[in-house]
Amino acid sequence: MEAQDKPVLCLTFDNMGEARNVFLGKSAVPDPDAPGIAVGFPNIIRLLETYDLHATFFVEGWSALHYGDIIESLLIGGHEIGLHGWVHETFADLPALTARQFVNDGLQVLKLRGVRPAGFRAPGGRIGPHGHQILGELGFSFDSSVDKAMPPDIPVDADGYAGDGVRRLPNGLVNIPWQWFMIDAVHYFLARNGCRDPDDLAGFWSKIIRNVARERGCVTIICHAHVTGIDAHRLSALEKILKLALALDFRIVPGNQAARLATDPARASEYIDLPHANGR
């Protein structure tokens, strides 16, 4: 990773609609009135528009098939669309053939939407033993997954963390890692010791943002429309973090640009035309 002149915040959002419930056998069709769809995505899009920010939205292939209007709204807003598996399956546990099928099927649906995604994030977070080879062979540029499962308890002291190192893998794929404590749902629902109060989470993430700014590092935030987008208090907490990052002169960017800033800063400005980066 080359030295950066400014700290980088890679801004990302995961999941769309009923995909996970389809995988779990709890649903079979999309629900246009679900809070994440009807309220969450519009709120997130408005927030980003207010600050003229662009993000990467990692979307399941099934969701891209059924929520074309949301995909179009994201593209009109200049956001990047990445692939998030097929039905939010537990990607790391899939056999190689099934993993390839799900990635390829999702890729084909996004192509029908006019999108050629550069990035992938494994549903469930972990990439598994086959993912990077599959992504490289199918033409992806970057992956934002990790190798380790979420621990029951997450670190509560942010003093020792100042970001993650973006790296280029042997097959040319760029990996943008992240930490479980930088995910909204991990704090609000999943970790035993997570910050349940949005003000507490804003305070915790603010310390991290200041650490990363001091070291001119790179940090990835992962939020969800059905978690942060539907709740005014949580949405306000995210807004506080974005305002702080802007005040500290962060580059707040989608995944594709974060990958270029870290591995080829001289070409990072080529990612100005986000629709082009999405293949439109």
C-alpha positions in Angstrom: 0.0 0.0 0.0 1.5 3.4 -1.0 1.6 6.3 1.3 -1.6 8.5 1.2 -1.7 12.3 1.4 -5.1 12.2 3.2 -6.9 9.7 5.4 -9.5 7.6 3.5 -13.0 6.5 4.6 -14.4 3.8 2.4 -18.1 4.2 2.8 -20.2 1.1 2.2 -23.7 -0.3 2.7 -24.7 -4.0 2.6 -27.9 -5.9 1.8 -31.2 -5.1 0.1 -34.6 -6.4 0.9 -35.7 -10.0 1.6 -32.7 -11.8 0.2 -31.5 -13.2 3.5 -35.0 -14.4 4.5 -35.3 -16.2 1.1 -32.0 -18.0 1.9 -33.4 -18.9 5.4 -36.7 -20.2 3.9 -38.7 -17.4 5.7 -39.7 -15.6 2.5 -40.1 -16.2 -1.2 -41.0 -12.9 -2.8 -39.8 -9.3 -2.4 -41.7 -6.9 -0.1 -41.7 -3.3 -1.5 -43.2 -2.1 1.8 -40.4 -3.5 4.0 -38.9 -0.6 6.1 -35.5 -1.0 4.7 -36.8 -0.6 1.1 -39.6 2.0 1.7 -37.8 4.1 4.3 -34.2 3.0 4.7 -32.8 3.4 1.2 -34.5 6.8 0.5 -33.1 8.1 3.9 -29.6 6.9 3.1 -29.7 8.3 -0.4 -30.9 11.7 0.9 -28.2 11.8 3.6 -25.4 11.1 1.1 -26.8 13.7 -1.4 -26.8 16.3 1.4 -23.0 16.0 1.7 -22.4 15.2 -2.0 -20.9 11.8 -1.0 -20.8 8.6 -3.0 -20.7 5.1 -1.5 -20.6 1.4 -2.6 -23.8 -0.5 -2.1 -23.2 -4.2 -2.0 -26.4 -5.9 -3.3 -27.4 -9.5 -3.6 -28.1 -10.8 -7.1 -31.7 -11.8 -6.1 -32.3 -8.3 -4.8 -30.9 -6.7 -8.0 -33.4 -8.8 -9.9 -36.4 -7.7 -7.8 -35.6 -4.1 -6.7 -34.7 -2.5 -10.0 -36.1 0.8 -9.0 -33.7 1.0 -6.0 -30.8 0.0 -8.2 -31.7 2.8 -10.6 -31.9 5.3 -7.8 -28.5 4.4 -6.6 -27.0 4.7 -10.1 -28.7 8.0 -10.7 -27.1 9.2 -7.5 -23.7 8.3 -8.7 -23.2 5.4 -6.3 -21.2 2.2 -7.0 -23.0 -1.1 -7.0 -21.1 -4.1 -5.8 -22.2 -7.8 -5.6 -23.1 -9.3 -2.3 -23.7 -12.9 -3.3 -27.1 -14.3 -4.5 -29.5 -14.5 -1.5 -27.2 -13.5 1.3 -26.0 -17.1 1.7 -23.2 -18.0 4.1 -20.7 -17.6 1.4 -17.6 -19.0 3.1 -19.4 -22.3 3.7 -20.4 -22.9 0.1 -18.7 -25.6 -2.0 -16.6 -24.2 -4.9 -19.2 -25.0 -7.6 -22.1 -23.4 -5.7 -20.0 -20.3 -4.9 -19.1 -19.9 -8.5 -22.8 -20.3 -9.6 -24.0 -17.7 -7.1 -21.4 -15.1 -8.0 -21.9 -15.7 -11.8 -25.7 -15.5 -11.5 -25.5 -12.3 -9.5 -23.1 -10.9 -12.0 -25.4 -11.7 -14.9 -28.4 -10.0 -13.2 -26.4 -6.9 -12.5 -25.3 -6.8 -16.2 -29.0 -6.9 -17.1 -29.4 -3.8 -14.9 -26.6 -2.1 -16.9 -24.0 -2.6 -14.1 -20.7 -4.4 -14.4 -19.6 -4.5 -10.8 -15.9 -4.1 -9.9 -16.3 -5.1 -6.3 -17.6 -8.0 -4.2 -18.3 -8.5 -0.5 -19.1 -11.9 0.7 -22.4 -12.3 2.5 -21.6 -13.1 6.1 -18.4 -11.2 5.8 -16.0 -14.2 5.3 -14.6 -14.9 1.8 -13.9 -18.6 2.3 -11.4 -20.8 0.5 -12.7 -20.4 -3.0 -13.8 -16.8 -3.3 -10.7 -14.9 -4.4 -10.0 -17.4 -7.2 -13.6 -17.1 -8.4 -13.6 -13.3 -8.3 -10.3 -13.1 -10.2 -11.5 -15.4 -12.9 -14.8 -13.6 -13.3 -13.1 -10.2 -13.7 -13.7 -8.4 -10.4 -11.2 -5.7 -9.4 -11.6 -5.7 -5.6 -13.0 -7.7 -2.8 -14.0 -6.3 0.6 -14.3 -9.4 2.7 -12.4 -10.8 5.6 -11.1 -14.2 6.8 -12.3 -14.3 10.4 -15.7 -14.8 11.8 -17.3 -12.2 14.1 -16.3 -12.8 17.7 -19.0 -12.8 20.4 -17.4 -9.7 22.0 -15.8 -6.9 20.0 -13.0 -4.5 21.2 -14.3 -1.6 23.2 -11.0 0.3 23.3 -10.3 2.1 20.0 -6.9 3.6 21.0 -4.8 0.9 19.3 -6.6 1.0 15.9 -5.8 3.4 13.1 -7.2 1.7 10.0 -6.5 -1.3 7.8 -4.0 -1.9 5.1 -5.4 -2.3 1.6 -3.4 -5.0 -0.3 -3.1 -6.5 -3.7 -3.5 -10.3 -3.8 -1.3 -12.5 -6.0 -4.0 -12.9 -8.6 -4.3 -9.1 -9.0 -7.5 -8.6 -6.9 -7.3 -5.8 -4.4 -8.6 -6.6 -0.9 -10.2 -3.8 1.2 -10.4 -5.3 4.7 -12.5 -4.1 7.6 -13.2 -4.7 11.2 -16.3 -6.2 12.8 -16.6 -3.2 15.2 -17.0 -0.9 12.2 -20.5 -2.4 11.3 -23.7 -0.9 12.5 -25.6 -4.1 13.0 -22.8 -5.7 15.0 -23.2 -3.0 17.6 -26.9 -2.6 17.6 -27.8 -6.3 17.5 -25.1 -8.9 17.2 -22.1 -8.4 19.5 -22.8 -9.1 23.2 -20.9 -5.9 24.2 -21.8 -3.7 21.2 -22.9 0.0 21.4 -26.6 -0.3 21.5 -27.2 3.5 21.9 -26.4 5.4 18.7 -24.8 8.2 20.6 -22.4 5.7 22.1 -21.6 4.3 18.7 -21.0 7.8 17.3 -18.6 8.4 20.2 -16.7 5.1 19.6 -16.4 5.6 15.9 -15.4 9.2 16.4 -12.3 8.1 18.3 -11.4 5.7 15.5 -11.9 8.4 12.8 -9.5 10.7 14.8 -7.0 7.9 15.1 -7.1 7.1 11.3 -6.9 10.8 10.5 -3.7 11.2 12.6 -2.0 8.2 10.8 -3.5 9.1 7.4 -4.8 5.5 7.2 -7.8 3.8 5.6 -10.9 2.7 7.4 -14.1 1.0 6.1 -17.6 1.6 7.5 -20.4 -0.9 6.8 -24.0 0.2 7.4 -27.4 -1.1 6.4 -30.5 0.6 5.1 -32.7 -1.7 7.2 -30.6 -0.9 10.4 -29.4 2.7 10.2 -31.6 3.9 7.5 -34.9 3.3 9.2 -34.1 4.9 12.6 -33.6 8.7 12.9 -31.3 8.3 15.9 -29.0 5.9 14.1 -29.1 7.9 11.0 -28.0 11.0 13.0 -25.1 9.0 14.5 -23.9 8.1 11.0 -24.3 11.8 9.9 -22.1 12.9 12.8 -19.3 10.5 11.7 -19.5 11.7 8.1 -19.4 15.4 9.2 -16.4 14.6 11.5 -14.6 12.8 8.6 -15.2 15.8 6.3 -13.9 18.2 8.9 -10.7 16.1 9.3 -10.2 16.2 5.5 -10.9 12.6 4.8 -11.4 11.4 1.3 -14.8 9.7 1.7 -15.0 7.3 -1.3 -16.6 4.1 -2.7 -14.7 0.9 -2.7 -13.4 1.2 -6.2 -11.8 4.5 -5.5 -10.4 3.4 -2.2 -8.7 0.5 -3.9 -7.1 2.8 -6.5 -6.1 5.4 -3.9 -4.3 2.7 -1.9 -2.6 0.8 -4.8 -2.3 3.4 -7.6 -2.9 7.0 -6.3 -1.9 8.5 -9.7 -4.9 6.8 -11.4 -7.4 7.4 -8.6 -8.9 10.5 -10.2 -10.0 8.3 -13.2 -12.8 7.1 -10.9 -14.7 10.4 -11.2 -17.3 9.0 -13.6 -19.1 6.6 -11.3 -21.7 5.4 -13.9 -18.7 4.5 -16.1 -17.1 2.6 -13.3 -20.4 0.6 -12.9 -20.2 -0.3 -16.6 -23.0 2.1 -17.7 
